[in-house]
Every structure is written in structure tokens, then in C-alpha cells.
Amino acid sequence: MADIKLTIEEEVPVVVVEEVKPVKVKASTTSTGKSFQDKTPCNWAITPTEDGGINAYNSSSKETFTGSIVDFNAALRA
């Protein structure tokens, strides 16, 4: 049998990706500067902020939190 050589030439589309720009992230803060005193989720009233974060108020301990939902969840679990 003879060796068969197959050459395929086709154009491949080029995708241009925009440069990712850094975004300033506000540091998460609690009113006491420490971990939460009350970690009971139902005691927290959470409202979204315009920048994508949250403000949270604890009706039992009167603590407040400002930051990302990821940081808030981590603080509840800490």
C-alpha cells in the first residue's frame, strides 16, 4: 500500500478579547471591626448596593456589615 498524505487548509477565525481592566473593590467592614457576635442568618436584613455589594443589619446585635456577599457568608461561617 502506498502512503497517503492529506493536507487540509482552512481559515480559522481570530477572536479579539478586550483587555480586562482592574476594578477597585471596597474592603468589607463590620461595625465592630471584628467577627460577627450574632451569626444567626435570619437576624440579618440584607440589602443590595449599587456597586454590587451588600449592606446588612443585624436586628438582634445591632451590628452592621458593608461589603461583598462572599465576605459576608465567610464571616457568618467564621
N, CA, C and O atoms as CSV, one atom per row, in Angstrom:
chain,resi,resn,atom,element,x,y,z
A,1,MET,N,N,0.833,-1.186,0.000
A,1,MET,CA,C,0.000,0.000,0.000
A,1,MET,C,C,0.871,1.240,0.000
A,1,MET,O,O,1.953,1.281,0.586
A,2,ALA,N,N,0.371,2.214,-0.659
A,2,ALA,CA,C,1.113,3.478,-0.752
A,2,ALA,C,C,0.727,4.380,0.412
A,2,ALA,O,O,-0.414,4.361,0.873
A,3,ASP,N,N,1.693,5.172,0.883
A,3,ASP,CA,C,1.394,6.151,1.930
A,3,ASP,C,C,0.566,7.281,1.327
A,3,ASP,O,O,0.894,7.807,0.264
A,4,ILE,N,N,-0.494,7.640,2.009
A,4,ILE,CA,C,-1.343,8.739,1.543
A,4,ILE,C,C,-1.087,9.949,2.423
A,4,ILE,O,O,-1.137,9.856,3.649
A,5,LYS,N,N,-0.814,11.075,1.800
A,5,LYS,CA,C,-0.560,12.304,2.508
A,5,LYS,C,C,-1.768,13.215,2.288
A,5,LYS,O,O,-2.145,13.498,1.151
A,6,LEU,N,N,-2.370,13.669,3.392
A,6,LEU,CA,C,-3.555,14.512,3.293
A,6,LEU,C,C,-3.230,15.857,3.920
A,6,LEU,O,O,-2.794,15.919,5.070
A,7,THR,N,N,-3.437,16.919,3.184
A,7,THR,CA,C,-3.198,18.267,3.688
A,7,THR,C,C,-4.517,19.019,3.652
A,7,THR,O,O,-5.144,19.152,2.601
A,8,ILE,N,N,-4.933,19.514,4.823
A,8,ILE,CA,C,-6.175,20.284,4.910
A,8,ILE,C,C,-5.814,21.711,5.277
A,8,ILE,O,O,-5.140,21.955,6.278
A,9,GLU,N,N,-6.259,22.631,4.479
A,9,GLU,CA,C,-6.027,24.040,4.769
A,9,GLU,C,C,-7.379,24.717,4.926
A,9,GLU,O,O,-8.231,24.652,4.040
A,10,GLU,N,N,-7.557,25.363,6.061
A,10,GLU,CA,C,-8.795,26.106,6.275
A,10,GLU,C,C,-8.494,27.329,7.112
A,10,GLU,O,O,-7.525,27.355,7.872
A,11,GLU,N,N,-9.326,28.336,6.969
A,11,GLU,CA,C,-9.155,29.558,7.740
A,11,GLU,C,C,-9.793,29.383,9.107
A,11,GLU,O,O,-10.889,28.838,9.241
A,12,VAL,N,N,-9.085,29.855,10.106
A,12,VAL,CA,C,-9.577,29.783,11.472
A,12,VAL,C,C,-9.905,31.203,11.915
A,12,VAL,O,O,-9.067,32.095,11.785
A,13,PRO,N,N,-11.113,31.431,12.438
A,13,PRO,CA,C,-11.456,32.797,12.856
A,13,PRO,C,C,-10.609,33.248,14.049
A,13,PRO,O,O,-10.282,32.456,14.933
A,14,VAL,N,N,-10.270,34.514,14.051
A,14,VAL,CA,C,-9.487,35.095,15.135
A,14,VAL,C,C,-10.431,35.864,16.038
A,14,VAL,O,O,-11.223,36.679,15.566
A,15,VAL,N,N,-10.350,35.609,17.329
A,15,VAL,CA,C,-11.205,36.288,18.293
A,15,VAL,C,C,-10.349,37.291,19.056
A,15,VAL,O,O,-9.331,36.930,19.646
A,16,VAL,N,N,-10.772,38.550,19.040
A,16,VAL,CA,C,-10.047,39.587,19.766
A,16,VAL,C,C,-10.755,39.796,21.096
A,16,VAL,O,O,-11.955,40.067,21.139
A,17,VAL,N,N,-10.007,39.670,22.168
A,17,VAL,CA,C,-10.564,39.811,23.505
A,17,VAL,C,C,-10.131,41.156,24.059
A,17,VAL,O,O,-8.963,41.531,23.965
A,18,GLU,N,N,-11.090,41.885,24.643
A,18,GLU,CA,C,-10.762,43.178,25.225
A,18,GLU,C,C,-9.919,43.005,26.474
A,18,GLU,O,O,-10.025,42.009,27.189
A,19,GLU,N,N,-9.088,43.987,26.714
A,19,GLU,CA,C,-8.233,43.958,27.897
A,19,GLU,C,C,-9.099,44.080,29.146
A,19,GLU,O,O,-10.034,44.880,29.186
A,20,VAL,N,N,-8.786,43.291,30.154
A,20,VAL,CA,C,-9.515,43.339,31.410
A,20,VAL,C,C,-8.946,44.475,32.243
A,20,VAL,O,O,-7.740,44.556,32.477
A,21,LYS,N,N,-9.837,45.347,32.684
A,21,LYS,CA,C,-9.401,46.484,33.485
A,21,LYS,C,C,-9.629,46.181,34.958
A,21,LYS,O,O,-10.665,45.625,35.323
A,22,PRO,N,N,-8.673,46.539,35.805
A,22,PRO,CA,C,-8.853,46.293,37.239
A,22,PRO,C,C,-9.970,47.157,37.809
A,22,PRO,O,O,-10.186,48.288,37.375
A,23,VAL,N,N,-10.667,46.606,38.780
A,23,VAL,CA,C,-11.760,47.307,39.434
A,23,VAL,C,C,-11.401,47.477,40.897
A,23,VAL,O,O,-10.933,46.539,41.542
A,24,LYS,N,N,-11.618,48.666,41.418
A,24,LYS,CA,C,-11.363,48.882,42.833
A,24,LYS,C,C,-12.471,48.229,43.638
A,24,LYS,O,O,-13.654,48.455,43.383
A,25,VAL,N,N,-12.086,47.428,44.601
A,25,VAL,CA,C,-13.048,46.732,45.440
A,25,VAL,C,C,-12.997,47.344,46.830
A,25,VAL,O,O,-11.932,47.499,47.426
A,26,LYS,N,N,-14.170,47.683,47.324
A,26,LYS,CA,C,-14.224,48.213,48.672
A,26,LYS,C,C,-13.986,47.089,49.671
A,26,LYS,O,O,-14.482,45.976,49.496
A,27,ALA,N,N,-13.241,47.381,50.697
A,27,ALA,CA,C,-12.997,46.384,51.732
A,27,ALA,C,C,-14.271,46.174,52.533
A,27,ALA,O,O,-14.995,47.124,52.829
A,28,SER,N,N,-14.534,44.934,52.877
A,28,SER,CA,C,-15.695,44.623,53.693
A,28,SER,C,C,-15.443,45.075,55.122
A,28,SER,O,O,-14.341,44.929,55.652
A,29,THR,N,N,-16.473,45.621,55.729
A,29,THR,CA,C,-16.325,46.104,57.097
A,29,THR,C,C,-17.515,45.702,57.944
A,29,THR,O,O,-18.630,45.547,57.445
A,30,THR,N,N,-17.265,45.537,59.217
A,30,THR,CA,C,-18.339,45.331,60.181
A,30,THR,C,C,-18.324,46.520,61.124
A,30,THR,O,O,-17.314,47.216,61.232
A,31,SER,N,N,-19.422,46.755,61.800
A,31,SER,CA,C,-19.495,47.902,62.700
A,31,SER,C,C,-18.540,47.770,63.875
A,31,SER,O,O,-18.115,48.776,64.444
A,32,THR,N,N,-18.200,46.540,64.245
A,32,THR,CA,C,-17.297,46.329,65.380
A,32,THR,C,C,-15.856,46.122,64.941
A,32,THR,O,O,-14.944,46.177,65.767
A,33,GLY,N,N,-15.636,45.881,63.637
A,33,GLY,CA,C,-14.298,45.614,63.147
A,33,GLY,C,C,-13.822,44.206,63.463
A,33,GLY,O,O,-12.671,43.874,63.180
A,34,LYS,N,N,-14.664,43.381,64.035
A,34,LYS,CA,C,-14.319,42.004,64.416
A,34,LYS,C,C,-15.306,41.050,63.749
A,34,LYS,O,O,-16.157,41.470,62.964
A,35,SER,N,N,-15.185,39.770,64.066
A,35,SER,CA,C,-16.150,38.819,63.533
A,35,SER,C,C,-17.523,39.073,64.169
A,35,SER,O,O,-17.634,39.719,65.210
A,36,PHE,N,N,-18.542,38.557,63.526
A,36,PHE,CA,C,-19.913,38.798,63.992
A,36,PHE,C,C,-20.156,38.232,65.382
A,36,PHE,O,O,-19.685,37.144,65.714
A,37,GLN,N,N,-20.899,38.981,66.192
A,37,GLN,CA,C,-21.315,38.485,67.502
A,37,GLN,C,C,-22.471,37.505,67.329
A,37,GLN,O,O,-22.528,36.470,67.993
A,38,ASP,N,N,-23.392,37.846,66.423
A,38,ASP,CA,C,-24.566,37.004,66.175
A,38,ASP,C,C,-24.464,36.451,64.764
A,38,ASP,O,O,-24.525,37.208,63.795
A,39,LYS,N,N,-24.311,35.147,64.639
A,39,LYS,CA,C,-24.140,34.516,63.330
A,39,LYS,C,C,-25.415,33.824,62.843
A,39,LYS,O,O,-25.366,33.003,61.927
A,40,THR,N,N,-26.547,34.153,63.450
A,40,THR,CA,C,-27.815,33.567,63.037
A,40,THR,C,C,-28.289,34.273,61.764
A,40,THR,O,O,-28.604,35.462,61.810
A,41,PRO,N,N,-28.347,33.568,60.627
A,41,PRO,CA,C,-28.680,34.210,59.355
A,41,PRO,C,C,-30.020,34.953,59.350
A,41,PRO,O,O,-30.137,36.000,58.713
A,42,CYS,N,N,-31.029,34.428,60.049
A,42,CYS,CA,C,-32.353,35.060,59.991
A,42,CYS,C,C,-32.401,36.406,60.716
A,42,CYS,O,O,-33.373,37.144,60.557
A,43,ASN,N,N,-31.388,36.741,61.500
A,43,ASN,CA,C,-31.362,38.032,62.188
A,43,ASN,C,C,-30.789,39.155,61.332
A,43,ASN,O,O,-30.771,40.308,61.763
A,44,TRP,N,N,-30.324,38.840,60.133
A,44,TRP,CA,C,-29.702,39.833,59.266
A,44,TRP,C,C,-30.663,40.302,58.177
A,44,TRP,O,O,-31.256,39.490,57.467
A,45,ALA,N,N,-30.810,41.617,58.056
A,45,ALA,CA,C,-31.560,42.215,56.957
A,45,ALA,C,C,-30.519,42.663,55.923
A,45,ALA,O,O,-29.667,43.502,56.216
A,46,ILE,N,N,-30.594,42.106,54.736
A,46,ILE,CA,C,-29.579,42.341,53.712
A,46,ILE,C,C,-30.188,43.112,52.551
A,46,ILE,O,O,-31.234,42.734,52.023
A,47,THR,N,N,-29.520,44.203,52.155
A,47,THR,CA,C,-29.960,44.989,51.006
A,47,THR,C,C,-28.794,45.144,50.034
A,47,THR,O,O,-27.651,45.320,50.456
A,48,PRO,N,N,-29.083,45.078,48.727
A,48,PRO,CA,C,-28.010,45.237,47.736
A,48,PRO,C,C,-27.590,46.699,47.606
A,48,PRO,O,O,-28.375,47.608,47.875
A,49,THR,N,N,-26.349,46.911,47.192
A,49,THR,CA,C,-25.861,48.259,46.918
A,49,THR,C,C,-25.688,48.416,45.413
A,49,THR,O,O,-25.676,47.428,44.679
A,50,GLU,N,N,-25.555,49.647,44.957
A,50,GLU,CA,C,-25.429,49.904,43.522
A,50,GLU,C,C,-24.143,49.341,42.926
A,50,GLU,O,O,-24.087,49.058,41.729
A,51,ASP,N,N,-23.114,49.178,43.748
A,51,ASP,CA,C,-21.833,48.682,43.237
A,51,ASP,C,C,-21.728,47.157,43.268
A,51,ASP,O,O,-20.653,46.610,43.023
A,52,GLY,N,N,-22.827,46.467,43.567
A,52,GLY,CA,C,-22.829,45.005,43.550
A,52,GLY,C,C,-22.570,44.363,44.897
A,52,GLY,O,O,-22.605,43.138,45.008
A,53,GLY,N,N,-22.315,45.149,45.913
A,53,GLY,CA,C,-22.101,44.613,47.252
A,53,GLY,C,C,-23.400,44.554,48.031
A,53,GLY,O,O,-24.488,44.588,47.456
A,54,ILE,N,N,-23.273,44.465,49.354
A,54,ILE,CA,C,-24.459,44.448,50.210
A,54,ILE,C,C,-24.233,45.307,51.447
A,54,ILE,O,O,-23.099,45.571,51.846
A,55,ASN,N,N,-25.333,45.732,52.037
A,55,ASN,CA,C,-25.366,46.303,53.381
A,55,ASN,C,C,-26.219,45.338,54.194
A,55,ASN,O,O,-27.275,44.900,53.738
A,56,ALA,N,N,-25.765,45.012,55.384
A,56,ALA,CA,C,-26.517,44.087,56.229
A,56,ALA,C,C,-26.625,44.665,57.635
A,56,ALA,O,O,-25.687,45.274,58.149
A,57,TYR,N,N,-27.789,44.460,58.244
A,57,TYR,CA,C,-28.049,44.946,59.600
A,57,TYR,C,C,-28.599,43.797,60.431
A,57,TYR,O,O,-29.530,43.108,60.014
A,58,ASN,N,N,-28.016,43.594,61.611
A,58,ASN,CA,C,-28.469,42.530,62.488
A,58,ASN,C,C,-29.433,43.125,63.506
A,58,ASN,O,O,-29.057,43.999,64.287
A,59,SER,N,N,-30.667,42.652,63.496
A,59,SER,CA,C,-31.702,43.198,64.374
A,59,SER,C,C,-31.516,42.805,65.832
A,59,SER,O,O,-32.087,43.441,66.718
A,60,SER,N,N,-30.737,41.785,66.091
A,60,SER,CA,C,-30.509,41.333,67.457
A,60,SER,C,C,-29.294,42.019,68.098
A,60,SER,O,O,-29.398,42.596,69.181
A,61,SER,N,N,-28.142,41.948,67.416
A,61,SER,CA,C,-26.908,42.502,67.984
A,61,SER,C,C,-26.655,43.950,67.574
A,61,SER,O,O,-25.749,44.592,68.106
A,62,LYS,N,N,-27.452,44.476,66.626
A,62,LYS,CA,C,-27.319,45.845,66.095
A,62,LYS,C,C,-26.043,46.040,65.282
A,62,LYS,O,O,-25.652,47.176,65.009
A,63,GLU,N,N,-25.393,44.954,64.894
A,63,GLU,CA,C,-24.197,45.036,64.061
A,63,GLU,C,C,-24.587,45.405,62.638
A,63,GLU,O,O,-25.708,45.148,62.198
A,64,THR,N,N,-23.642,46.013,61.926
A,64,THR,CA,C,-23.831,46.292,60.501
A,64,THR,C,C,-22.653,45.712,59.735
A,64,THR,O,O,-21.573,45.504,60.287
A,65,PHE,N,N,-22.884,45.456,58.449
A,65,PHE,CA,C,-21.845,44.937,57.568
A,65,PHE,C,C,-21.993,45.615,56.226
A,65,PHE,O,O,-23.109,45.792,55.737
A,66,THR,N,N,-20.877,45.999,55.621
A,66,THR,CA,C,-20.857,46.542,54.270
A,66,THR,C,C,-19.751,45.833,53.517
A,66,THR,O,O,-18.605,45.822,53.967
A,67,GLY,N,N,-20.077,45.239,52.375
A,67,GLY,CA,C,-19.067,44.534,51.585
A,67,GLY,C,C,-19.701,43.580,50.604
A,67,GLY,O,O,-20.845,43.765,50.189
A,68,SER,N,N,-18.949,42.550,50.232
A,68,SER,CA,C,-19.441,41.581,49.253
A,68,SER,C,C,-20.206,40.463,49.954
A,68,SER,O,O,-19.992,40.193,51.136
A,69,ILE,N,N,-21.095,39.822,49.214
A,69,ILE,CA,C,-21.863,38.710,49.763
A,69,ILE,C,C,-20.931,37.540,50.088
A,69,ILE,O,O,-21.193,36.782,51.022
A,70,VAL,N,N,-19.850,37.391,49.327
A,70,VAL,CA,C,-18.873,36.329,49.596
A,70,VAL,C,C,-18.229,36.548,50.964
A,70,VAL,O,O,-18.097,35.613,51.754
A,71,ASP,N,N,-17.829,37.795,51.234
A,71,ASP,CA,C,-17.210,38.106,52.537
A,71,ASP,C,C,-18.216,37.970,53.671
A,71,ASP,O,O,-17.864,37.532,54.766
A,72,PHE,N,N,-19.457,38.340,53.416
A,72,PHE,CA,C,-20.500,38.214,54.434
A,72,PHE,C,C,-20.712,36.748,54.785
A,72,PHE,O,O,-20.771,36.392,55.962
A,73,ASN,N,N,-20.827,35.899,53.773
A,73,ASN,CA,C,-21.012,34.470,54.024
A,73,ASN,C,C,-19.821,33.878,54.761
A,73,ASN,O,O,-19.992,33.031,55.638
A,74,ALA,N,N,-18.618,34.313,54.414
A,74,ALA,CA,C,-17.420,33.817,55.097
A,74,ALA,C,C,-17.425,34.262,56.564
A,74,ALA,O,O,-17.038,33.495,57.445
A,75,ALA,N,N,-17.860,35.492,56.824
A,75,ALA,CA,C,-17.909,35.991,58.196
A,75,ALA,C,C,-18.953,35.231,59.027
A,75,ALA,O,O,-18.743,34.997,60.218
A,76,LEU,N,N,-20.057,34.851,58.417
A,76,LEU,CA,C,-21.064,34.066,59.147
A,76,LEU,C,C,-20.527,32.681,59.510
A,76,LEU,O,O,-20.874,32.126,60.552
A,77,ARG,N,N,-19.676,32.129,58.637
A,77,ARG,CA,C,-19.141,30.786,58.875
A,77,ARG,C,C,-17.915,30.789,59.794
A,77,ARG,O,O,-17.549,29.749,60.342
A,78,ALA,N,N,-17.287,31.942,59.962
A,78,ALA,CA,C,-16.042,32.015,60.751
A,78,ALA,C,C,-16.283,31.780,62.219
A,78,ALA,O,O,-15.342,31.808,63.011
